[in-house]
Amino acid sequence: MREALKALTATFAAPTAPYPLPDELQHTIEAFLERYHDIEDHDSQRFHDDLLSLYMRNVAGNSEKHGPFLSALLLVRPALTGEARLNEWWSLVLKPTLMEGMGHKRREIEDARAFVQSILVFDGEEDKDGEHARLSQYFSGKILDAYLSKTKMPSLSQDMSSLEDEHVAHGLETILVAFGRRKPKVHEAQELILDQPLTHSGTPLSFGQSVSPEGISHPGFKSPKCIRSPTTASSPSCFRNLSDSAP
């Protein structure tokens, strides 16, 4: 761990950070991950704290280093576990990148998407305690909240979404659809049927279409209020269970 952090510090403490990352740094991170396979919670916390300190000291506020750091963050993703730690990186790095898509380079957005996908998609056979399923549900709710906040469908008085909102919403929708198609089949795990379109009175909605909330539906939700309110959409009661969606 010490060698990985040392290599990361040397990379990001410099005036500029290379992008793509140097092969030597990637090899050092790979060796670290191999040694800390199935990392313990206290080791993950220690690594997270040091990486966060590095970020705040050398990267935060420096747009030129944002892309390289996102690339490094994606590489060390297996060492970052737990809701609190992942949620902190979501707030600091991932969400701003995904929600301000037009202000970031394409590969930065792709790295942010890949990081989120690594949380959403998991091997159900290896999820013995259900922790991966819980994290997947929690973060899929966050992505869905963000998506709904950009579609602006709930009100008749709202104007068509801006081009930037459309760009961001399309990127978030890409994450959700990819997850919907690759989601693991876990016994009794809650799932979102995300590869199905939102509909209004049975007719598929197009992006930015202004309609009344009544009549909006989606097979992944139990009630229309889950679509109308991003605040409630992340609530577990809004999602259908596997048994709910069975024919």
C-alpha positions as CSV (number, residue, x, y, z in Angstrom):
1,M,0.0,0.0,0.0
2,R,2.8,2.3,0.9
3,E,4.4,1.9,-2.5
4,A,1.1,2.6,-4.4
5,L,0.5,5.7,-2.4
6,K,4.0,6.9,-2.9
7,A,3.7,6.4,-6.6
8,L,0.4,8.2,-6.7
9,T,1.7,11.1,-4.7
10,A,4.8,11.5,-6.9
11,T,2.4,11.6,-9.9
12,F,-0.1,14.1,-8.6
13,A,2.2,16.3,-6.6
14,A,4.0,17.3,-9.7
15,P,3.0,20.5,-11.5
16,T,1.2,18.5,-14.2
17,A,-0.1,14.9,-14.3
18,P,0.4,12.7,-17.4
19,Y,-2.7,11.3,-19.1
20,P,-2.8,8.4,-19.8
21,L,-1.0,7.4,-16.6
22,P,2.5,6.0,-16.8
23,D,2.9,2.3,-17.2
24,E,5.1,2.2,-14.1
25,L,2.3,3.7,-12.0
26,Q,-0.2,1.2,-13.4
27,H,2.1,-1.7,-12.6
28,T,2.6,-0.5,-9.1
29,I,-1.2,-0.2,-8.5
30,E,-1.7,-3.7,-10.0
31,A,0.9,-5.1,-7.6
32,F,-0.9,-3.4,-4.7
33,L,-4.3,-4.7,-5.7
34,E,-2.9,-8.2,-6.1
35,R,-1.5,-8.1,-2.6
36,Y,-4.7,-6.6,-1.1
37,H,-7.1,-8.9,-2.9
38,D,-10.4,-9.0,-0.9
39,I,-9.1,-6.0,1.1
40,E,-10.2,-5.7,4.7
41,D,-12.4,-2.8,5.8
42,H,-9.7,-1.2,8.0
43,D,-7.1,-1.3,5.1
44,S,-9.7,0.1,2.7
45,Q,-10.3,3.0,5.1
46,R,-6.6,3.6,5.6
47,F,-6.1,3.7,1.8
48,H,-9.2,5.9,1.3
49,D,-8.0,8.4,3.9
50,D,-4.5,8.7,2.3
51,L,-5.9,9.0,-1.2
52,L,-8.4,11.6,-0.1
53,S,-5.7,13.6,1.5
54,L,-3.7,13.4,-1.7
55,Y,-6.7,14.5,-3.7
56,M,-7.5,17.5,-1.5
57,R,-3.8,18.6,-1.4
58,N,-2.8,18.1,-5.1
59,V,-5.8,17.7,-7.3
60,A,-8.9,19.5,-6.0
61,G,-9.5,22.7,-8.0
62,N,-7.0,21.7,-10.7
63,S,-9.0,20.9,-13.8
64,E,-5.9,19.7,-15.6
65,K,-5.3,17.0,-13.1
66,H,-9.0,15.9,-12.9
67,G,-8.8,13.5,-15.8
68,P,-5.6,11.7,-14.7
69,F,-6.9,11.4,-11.2
70,L,-10.2,9.9,-12.4
71,S,-8.2,7.4,-14.3
72,A,-6.2,6.5,-11.2
73,L,-9.4,6.4,-9.1
74,L,-10.8,3.8,-11.5
75,L,-7.6,1.7,-11.3
76,V,-7.7,1.6,-7.5
77,R,-11.5,1.0,-7.4
78,P,-11.1,-2.6,-5.9
79,A,-9.4,-1.1,-2.9
80,L,-12.3,1.3,-2.2
81,T,-15.2,-0.4,-0.6
82,G,-18.1,0.5,1.6
83,E,-21.0,2.9,1.2
84,A,-19.4,5.8,3.1
85,R,-16.1,5.7,1.2
86,L,-17.7,5.3,-2.2
87,N,-20.3,7.9,-1.5
88,E,-17.5,10.4,-0.7
89,W,-15.9,9.8,-4.1
90,W,-19.3,10.1,-5.7
91,S,-19.8,13.5,-4.2
92,L,-16.3,14.8,-4.8
93,V,-15.4,13.5,-8.2
94,L,-17.9,11.2,-9.9
95,K,-21.2,13.2,-9.7
96,P,-19.6,16.5,-10.8
97,T,-18.1,14.8,-13.8
98,L,-21.3,13.1,-14.8
99,M,-23.6,16.0,-14.1
100,E,-21.4,18.6,-15.9
101,G,-20.7,16.4,-18.8
102,M,-20.1,19.1,-21.4
103,G,-17.4,20.6,-19.2
104,H,-15.3,17.5,-19.2
105,K,-13.4,15.5,-21.7
106,R,-14.9,12.3,-23.1
107,R,-12.5,10.0,-21.5
108,E,-13.1,11.6,-18.1
109,I,-16.8,10.9,-18.4
110,E,-16.1,7.4,-19.6
111,D,-13.9,6.7,-16.6
112,A,-16.5,8.1,-14.2
113,R,-19.2,5.9,-15.9
114,A,-16.9,2.8,-15.6
115,F,-16.3,3.5,-11.9
116,V,-20.1,3.7,-11.3
117,Q,-20.7,0.5,-13.4
118,S,-18.1,-1.3,-11.2
119,I,-20.4,-0.6,-8.3
120,L,-23.7,-1.4,-10.0
121,V,-22.7,-4.6,-11.7
122,F,-21.3,-7.5,-9.6
123,D,-21.1,-11.3,-9.5
124,G,-24.1,-12.5,-7.6
125,E,-22.4,-15.8,-6.8
126,E,-19.7,-14.0,-4.9
127,D,-22.0,-11.7,-3.0
128,K,-22.4,-14.0,0.0
129,D,-23.6,-11.3,2.4
130,G,-25.6,-9.2,0.0
131,E,-23.4,-6.1,0.4
132,H,-22.7,-5.8,-3.3
133,A,-26.4,-6.0,-4.0
134,R,-27.2,-3.3,-1.4
135,L,-24.5,-1.0,-2.8
136,S,-25.8,-1.6,-6.3
137,Q,-29.3,-0.7,-5.4
138,Y,-28.1,2.4,-3.4
139,F,-26.0,3.8,-6.2
140,S,-28.5,2.9,-9.0
141,G,-31.0,5.1,-7.0
142,K,-28.5,8.0,-7.0
143,I,-28.0,7.7,-10.8
144,L,-31.7,7.5,-11.3
145,D,-32.2,10.6,-9.1
146,A,-29.6,12.5,-11.2
147,Y,-31.2,11.3,-14.4
148,L,-34.7,12.4,-13.4
149,S,-33.4,15.8,-12.3
150,K,-32.2,16.4,-15.8
151,T,-35.3,15.2,-17.7
152,K,-37.6,17.8,-16.2
153,M,-40.8,15.9,-17.0
154,P,-42.9,16.4,-13.8
155,S,-44.4,19.8,-14.6
156,L,-46.5,21.1,-17.4
157,S,-45.0,24.6,-16.9
158,Q,-41.4,23.5,-17.5
159,D,-39.7,24.3,-20.7
160,M,-37.8,21.9,-22.9
161,S,-34.5,20.8,-21.3
162,S,-31.4,22.5,-22.4
163,L,-28.9,20.9,-24.7
164,E,-26.5,20.4,-21.8
165,D,-29.3,18.8,-19.7
166,E,-30.0,16.5,-22.6
167,H,-26.4,15.6,-23.0
168,V,-26.0,14.8,-19.3
169,A,-29.3,12.9,-19.1
170,H,-28.3,10.8,-22.1
171,G,-25.0,9.9,-20.4
172,L,-26.8,8.9,-17.2
173,E,-29.3,6.9,-19.2
174,T,-26.5,5.0,-20.8
175,I,-25.3,3.9,-17.4
176,L,-28.8,2.8,-16.3
177,V,-29.5,0.9,-19.5
178,A,-26.1,-0.8,-19.4
179,F,-26.8,-1.8,-15.8
180,G,-30.3,-2.9,-16.7
181,R,-29.0,-5.3,-19.3
182,R,-26.2,-6.7,-17.2
183,K,-27.7,-6.7,-13.7
184,P,-27.1,-9.9,-11.8
185,K,-29.9,-12.3,-11.1
186,V,-29.7,-12.5,-7.3
187,H,-32.2,-14.4,-5.3
188,E,-34.6,-11.9,-3.6
189,A,-32.5,-9.0,-4.6
190,Q,-34.4,-5.9,-5.8
191,E,-33.9,-5.0,-9.4
192,L,-34.7,-2.1,-11.7
193,I,-36.1,-2.9,-15.1
194,L,-34.1,-0.1,-16.6
195,D,-34.0,-1.2,-20.2
196,Q,-37.7,-0.3,-20.6
197,P,-38.8,3.2,-21.5
198,L,-40.8,5.6,-19.4
199,T,-44.4,5.8,-20.8
200,H,-47.3,8.2,-20.5
201,S,-50.7,6.5,-20.9
202,G,-49.0,3.6,-22.6
203,T,-47.0,5.8,-25.1
204,P,-43.2,5.9,-24.8
205,L,-41.9,9.3,-23.8
206,S,-39.2,11.1,-25.8
207,F,-36.5,13.1,-24.0
208,G,-37.7,16.5,-22.8
209,Q,-41.3,15.9,-23.6
210,S,-43.5,18.0,-21.3
211,V,-46.4,16.0,-19.9
212,S,-48.6,15.7,-16.9
213,P,-47.2,13.5,-14.1
214,E,-50.4,11.5,-14.1
215,G,-50.1,8.6,-16.4
216,I,-46.3,8.4,-16.3
217,S,-45.2,4.8,-15.6
218,H,-42.2,2.5,-15.7
219,P,-42.0,-1.2,-15.0
220,G,-39.2,-0.7,-12.5
221,F,-41.4,1.4,-10.1
222,K,-44.3,0.5,-7.9
223,S,-46.0,3.9,-8.1
224,P,-46.0,7.1,-10.2
225,K,-44.8,9.2,-7.3
226,C,-41.4,7.4,-7.6
227,I,-41.1,8.9,-11.0
228,R,-42.4,12.3,-10.1
229,S,-40.2,12.9,-7.1
230,P,-36.4,12.3,-7.3
231,T,-36.4,12.5,-3.5
232,T,-38.6,9.4,-3.1
233,A,-37.3,7.6,-6.2
234,S,-34.2,6.3,-4.2
235,S,-36.4,4.8,-1.5
236,P,-36.4,1.0,-1.5
237,S,-40.2,1.1,-1.4
238,C,-40.2,2.5,-4.9
239,F,-38.4,-0.4,-6.5
240,R,-40.1,-3.6,-7.6
241,N,-38.7,-6.9,-6.3
242,L,-38.0,-9.8,-8.6
243,S,-41.3,-11.4,-7.5
244,D,-43.2,-8.2,-8.3
245,S,-42.1,-8.2,-11.9
246,A,-42.7,-11.9,-12.5
247,P,-45.5,-12.6,-15.0
